[in-house]
């Protein structure tokens, strides 16, 4: 049993180290909303979301006030919409209408984001899947809080290169469709490999078909807490050894990260149980992901510097990130009955001031970020690139990242933003949790022949486990 006093012990973490519960996300199945009539489908979707999640925001705010810990976002994820709309959507416009219905429902209940305008096409695309994917640019341009994702590969099925190639065009089109809003469309679009069914984080959250009718998933974040713990650790070693140059060894460093991750996850466990009880919705998972914000000190990059690299991107960065990700999982798994989602360390560029600094210092490139994604929670995240980057190059980047996920049996993703009218050296400012991003250079050599071949890249040999 987790007590309120156990959570209140974390007050210093909240006040000085930017600890927060990043999101309470209610997952809602829309499978029973499917209908041959588009009007009926939209009515059922709106009614179900506004009924089940009507008290989500109020409940989150109440828990936050009572325990004194910020709950930054309240969100909803839904069944991948290509499954729900397959019987009634015959045009791109039909899917756009469902998107606008979802946006309307989200605004009615007051959530920050709604995810699940999604398609799972890791092996092939149905006509419905393709219609939804082609509707994404208009859907994101005509809504405010809707988020979208497409899963184009998996370890079991390989990589759907037709979908990868199409997503190169969709990312470009989404940027063009929202160029009057700082090209924010692709910032709300994630391309996945091995997407989890229970991810509470946006923009990639959707409610998997294996889930219950409704569940509560909680995402906890605390990079500032881990940074503070590591700084305290090294200060104490200097005192104990009476040596200003002394530092903790890796055993002590790993133990410190694990213990801190345990404490952070206990906060999430308490919040999830309370939200589940008050909303009368089953508890799903805790996602312990060190998700940075633009706030100073709330940075995964700063943790990597505490571990010992001068700047993210320096030699040793990938090893430091691997250590961090593993210890976060080991500490968190002992603190909750159910840990899931992505759980680990995120490395978005625009949302992490330390990553921005590393890019601007010339230490961090897209190629190094790609190497880091082999060992972190997700992938290439919130990276701004020149607006004239070819769609085939974007598809090539997606293919590379998908291959990393497929071969390594892990979730990987791409959330990349071609900013229309911007060049390398410029910056784009979105504000809020999305932060700001320097425009990063992209390899100029072409991958057009590769991505235009069509078909599938087969699953790796180690995927056959039966």
N, C-alpha and C positions, 0 to 999 in steps of 0.2 A: 504494500500500500504506500503510495506516494503522498506525503503530507504537504500542506501549504507552507509549513515552516521550512521544509527542504528546498522549496522553490525560492522562498524569500531570502535564503542565504546567498542568492545570486545578485542581490541588489547592486553590489559594487560592479559586477560584470555589466549591468544595464547602464549604470550612471557613468562609468569611466571607460568601458571597453566595447561599447556598441553591441552588446548582446541583444538579439531580438528573436522572436518567433516570426520568421519571414512570411509564412502563410498558413492559414487554415483553408484547406481546399476540400470542398464537398464534391465527390464524384457521383454522377447521376446517370443511370442507364436510360437511354432513350429508345431502346429496342421496341418497347411496347407503344411507341408513338408512330411507328411506321404505318403508312396508309397509302392506298393507291391515289388518294386525293391530296394534292399539295396543300390546299386550304386546311383540310383536316389535320394533316401532319404538322403544319405550323401551329395550329390551335392547340394540339396535344403537347407539343414541345413547350410552348409558352406556359401552358397551365401546369405542367409537371414541374418545371424549374421554379416557377414563382410560388408553387405550393410547398415543395420539399425544402427549398432554400430560403424561404421568406424570413426566417429568423437568424440566418447565418451571420450576417453583419452585426446585428444587435448582440448576439451571443458572444462573438469574438471580442467586441468592445467591452462587454461586461466582464469577461474573464481577464482581459488586459487590465482593467481598472482594479480589479480585486487583488491580483497578484503583483501589480506594479511592473509588469514586463510588456514592452510594446509588442503588439501583434500587428505587423505592418500591413499585410494584405489579407483580404478575404476573397476567395476565388471559387469558381465552379469549373469542373471538367465534365465533359459528356462523352457518350459513346461516339466513336468515329463516325462523322456525319454521312460519309459515303455509304455506310451500311443502312442508316436510317432513311436516307432519301432515295435509295435505289429504285423503289417501286413508283415514286411519284415525280422524280426529277428527270426531265427529258431534254432540258436545255441548260446552258450555263446560267441563264437568268433564273431558272428554278432554284438552283443551289444558292445563288445570291440572295434570293428571297428568304431561304432558311437561315442564311448568315445574318440577315437583318432581323429576323425573328429572335435569334439567339442573343444578338446585341440588345434588342429591346427588353428581353427578359432579364438580362444581366443588369441593365440600368434600373429596371423596376425594383430588383432586390438590393441594389446598391453595391455589388461586388466590384472589385478593381479590374479583374480580367475573367474571361470565360474561354477555356480551351477545349479543343475537340473538333474544330472544323478540319477534319483530318481524313487521311486515307492510308491504308496499310497495303502497300503494293510491292512487297519485297520479292515476289516471284512473278507477278503478272498484274495487269490492270484490267478490271472490268470496265464496261462503258460508263457505269456510274462513277467509278474511281476517277476516270479520266475527265469526266465532266466536272467533278468537284475540283480537281487539281487546276483545270483551266479557268475555273471561276475564282480562284484565290486572289488574283490581283484586284479584281473589282470588289470582291467581298471585303478585303482589308481596306480598300479605299473608301468604302461606303459605310463602314462601321467604326466604332471607337474603341471598344474593349475586347473585341473578338481576337483570338489567337488561333493559328493554324499550324499543322505539322503533317509531314508525309514521311512514312517509313519506307525506304527504298532498298533495304537489304537486311539480311540476317545471317548468322553463322549456319543455320540449318538449310537455308534456301539459296544463298549466294546473293548476287547484286543484280537488280533489275536495271540494266543500263539504258533501256528505253525510258524508264522513269527518271533516271539520273539526268539524261539529256534534256528531258522535258523540264525538269526542275531548274536547270540553268536558265531556260527561257522565262520560267515563272518568276524566279527571283528578280531578273531584269525588269520584267513587266510590272511586278509589284512596286519596284522602285520608281518606275516611270509614272505609274498610276497615283503615287503619293508624293510626287516631287514638290507639290505645293505644301506638303507637311514634312519637309526635311527628309523625304524618302523613308518614312517610318514603316512602310509596309513590310519590307523584309525583316525588320527588327521584331515583328510579330509572327515570323514564319521560321520553323525549324525543319531541317531535313535530317532524318534519323537513320541509323542502323541499329538493330536490336533495341528498339524503343520499349521501355517498360510500361506495363499496364497501369501502374499506380503512382506515377510521377506527379507530385503536387506543384512543381515549379513550371512557370510559364517562360517561353511560349509553347513548350512542348507537351503540356499535360493533356491527356485524354483518359477517359474511363474505359478500361479494357473490357472485352466481352466476357472474360472469366470472373469479373467482379460481381458483387451483390448489387441489388437494385440501387442502393445508395450507401456511400461510405464516407468516413472522415479521414483524410490524410493530412499530416502536419509536416511542414518544412521548417527546420530550425537552422539558424545561422549564427556564427560567432567567430569570424576570423580575428576580430580585435581581441577576443578573449584568449585565443591561442597565442597570438603575438605577445600579449602581456605576460602570459605564463612563461613563455620562453625567455623573455627579457628578465623576469624575476629569477628564473632558473640560473642563468649565467651570472647575474649579480650575486646570487647566493654562493655559487662556486668560487667566485673571486674572494668573497669574504672568508669562506671556509679554508681556502688554501693560502690566504694572505698573498695573493698574486694577481695583479691587475691584468695580466695576460692569460689567466686561466679560463678555460671554457669547459662546459659539460661534454662528456663523451656521448656517442650515439645511443648507448643504452639508456642513459639518463634522459636524453632528449626525447627518445621514443616513449618512455614511460610518462613524461610530462604531457605529451600530446594526447596519449591515451586517457590519462586521468581527466584532462580538460574536456575531451570529447564526451566522456562519460557524464560529466556534470551538465554539459550543454544538452545532451540527449534526454536527461532526466526532466529538464524543463519542458521539452517537447512532449514527453510521455504524459506529464501532468496535464498540459493544455489539451492534448488529444483526448484523454480520458474524460476531462470535464466537458469538452465540446460534444463528445459522443453522448454523454449522459444527458446533457441539457437539450440536445437536438433530437434525442432518441434515434440516432443513426449509428450503425456499428463503426467501431474504430478499425481503420485499415492499417496504415503503416506510419512510422516516423521516418522522414527523409532527413538524415543528418548531412547536410551539404554546406560546406564553408562557402557561402555565396556572398561575395563582396558587394559593397555599395560605393558610390563616389565619395562618401564621407571619409575624411582623413583618419587613418588608423584602422579602417574597416576593410582590410586589404589582404588577399592571399599573397600578393607580391611581397608585401612587408613580412609575411611569415617566412617566405623563401629567403629573404635577406637576413632574417633572424637565424635561420638554419645555417647560413654561411655564404651565400652567393652575393657578390657586390650588387648585381642587378639581375632580375629575371632575364634569361637569355644567355647568361654567362655559362661557361662549361661547369657542369655539375648541377645545373637547374633541373634537368629531367630526373636525376637521381633524388634530389631534394624533394621534388614534387611526388615522386613515387613513395618515398618514405612517409610524407605527410598524408597522402591519400590512404595508405595502408593503416597507419596508426589511428586515423580518424575512424575508419571502419571497425577496427578492433576495439576501440574504446566505446563507440556507440552501440555496438551489437550487444554489449553486456548490460546496457542501460534501458533497453526496451524489449518488450515481448516480440514486437514486430518491427524490424528495420527493413526498409525497402526503397523504392523509387530509384534515385541516382546515387545518393549517399557517398560523399567524398569531398573533393575540392573542385570548385569551378574556377575557370581562368578566362572570364570575359574581359575584353580589353576596355570597352567604353565604361564599364561599371566598376572598374578598379583603378583608383588613382595611381597606385604603384605600377600597374601594367602600362598605363598611359605614359608615365614618366620613363619607363624602360624603353618604350617605342620611340619616344621623342629623343632619348639619349642615344639611339642607334643600337641598343643592346638586344632588342627583341624584334624578330621578323616573323612573317607568316610561316616560313619553313620551320623555324624553331618552335613556334606554337604548335605546329602539326606534330612534331616529335614529342612535345609535352603531352599531347592528347592520348598518346599510347598508354599513359599511366595515370591520367586524371579521371574525373567523373564523367565528363561529357566530351566536348570537342572544341572546334573552332567557333568561338562565341562572341558575338557583338563586335565583329571586325568590319571596319569601314574601308572600302576600296574605291579606286577611281570609277566614276560613272560610265566611262567608255570601255570598261573591261568587257571583253566578249562573253556572250552567254556560254560558249563552248569552254572557255577558261573556267568559268564558275562551275560548270558541270564537271570539269576535270578535278577541281578542288573537292567537290562533293564525292566523286568517285574515290579519290585518295583517302578521304576521311572514312568513307564507308568500308573500304578495304581494311583499314586499321581495326575497325570494330568487328568485322566479319572474322578476320584471322585470329584476333585476340579474344574473341568471345566476350566482348564488352559493348556497352552502349557508347556510340559516338554520334556526333551531330555537327551540323554546320548551320550557323546563323550569321550570314555574311551580307553586308549592305553596300551595294554599288550606289554611290551618292552622285546623282545626276549633277553635272556642272562642277564637280570638285576634282582636284588633282592631288597627287602626292605632295605633302607639306601643308595642305589645308586641314581644317578641322570641321567637324559637324557637332552641334550641340542639341541634344534632345531634352536634357533636364530630367529631374526625378531619378528613379532607379536606373534608367537607361544611360544617364550621364552624358559624356562627350567622347568623341573619338578622333584621333588623328587619322588622316587618310593614309593607308599603308600601301607600299608598292607591291605589285603582283608580277610574277614571272611573265616576261613578254613572249616567251616561246609558245607555240600553238599546241593544243591537244585536240584540235577539231577532228582529225582523222580517227583518233582513238574513240572519242565519245560518240561519233556518228556511226560506228559500226553496227549498233543495234543488237538486241538480244540480251542474254544473261551471262554474267560471269558465274561459273559454277561454284557451289559451296565447297569449302576446303575439305581435305581428306579427313581431318580430325572431327568433322561434324557428324560422322557416322558412328553413333554410339550404341545402336541397338544390338 
